[in-house]
Amino acid sequence: MVDKVLTANRLTDGVAVWLNANGEWVLSLQEALVARHAEAVAAIEEIGKKSYADNKVVDVAVVDVQEVNGQLWPLRLRERIRAQGPTMEYAPGYKPADPEFIAV
């Protein structure tokens, strides 16, 4: 099975967030809880459903990742962009994505 993490967009401002091991939504993919078996994936999906129902996040999704040299890398380009931020100036305090991180 491929490792997975849970991502969503924060309801208050739309910024991409990741579920960490404490059940909190954080801004860094590198802090995300990695689900390595089916039971763990089911558990994070339930947390995502509850967070959605509680109006904390929207667009909840399980994302495939791999660990490379101690760093999590989403397998899909869309998720790499979400993990690093937009590819252009977006909002104060959010810099554009690192082109090398999102490179295919």
N, C-alpha and C positions, 0 to 999 in steps of 0.2 A: 504494500500500500504506500502511496505517496503521502508525505507529511502534509498537514493542512493547518491553516490558521483561520480565524474568523475576523472578517472585516465588515465595516458598515460606514455610513456617513452620519456624523453627529447632527442631530435634528436642529440644534440652535444655529449652526452656521454652514452646514454641509461639508465640513472638513472630514477627510478620511480618517478613520480610527480603527484600532486593532484591539482585540480582547486579550488582556494579560492574565497571568496565573492567579491574580487576586480577584478576577471577575470585573476589573475596571476597564474602561475604554481609554486607550492611550494613543498618542500621536505617532509613535514609532513602531514600525513593523518589527524592529529588532527586539522589542520588549514583549512581543506577542507570545501567547501560550501556543506551543506546537502540539497538535493532536497527532499521535503516531499509530493509533489503532481505531477500529470502528466505534468502540464504546466511547472513546474520547471525542470523536467527531460528533456523535449523537449528543453528548453532554454539552459541547459548545454550541451546537445548533439550538438546543433548548434555551440556553442563556441568551442567545441572539433573539429568539422568539419573544422571550420575556422582556428584554430591553426594548424591542420594537413595540410591544403591547404597552409598555410603560412610557412610551413617547420619548425615549432617550436617543434612539438611532433609527435610521431608515436604510433601505437597500442593503440588508444584512446578507452576507454571502460567505460560504466556505471557499477558501482559496488554496490551491496547490502551491507548495513551496518546496525548495530544496536548500540544504545548508551547504554553503561553499566557503571553505576557510573560516568557519565560525560565523558566517553572516547568512541571514535568511534572504533568499531570492525568490520572488514569485515566478512561476513558470510562464504566466501570460504577460504580455507587454502591457496590457491595460492595468494590471495590478502592480507592475513595476512603476508605472507612472503614478498611480494612486499612492504607492508607498513613499515616493520621493517628492511628491507635490506636482503641481501642474507644469507643463512644458513652457509656460510663459508667465510673466508677472500676473499675479492673481489678486492678492490682497495684502495689505500691510502685514509684515511679520511672516510671510510665506514666500520663500525664495523658489525659483524655478528648479525643476528636477535636474539631477546630475546626469548629463547625457551618457556617461559611461555606465551608470547603473541601469538605465533603461535600454541601452543598446541591445540589439538582438544578436 
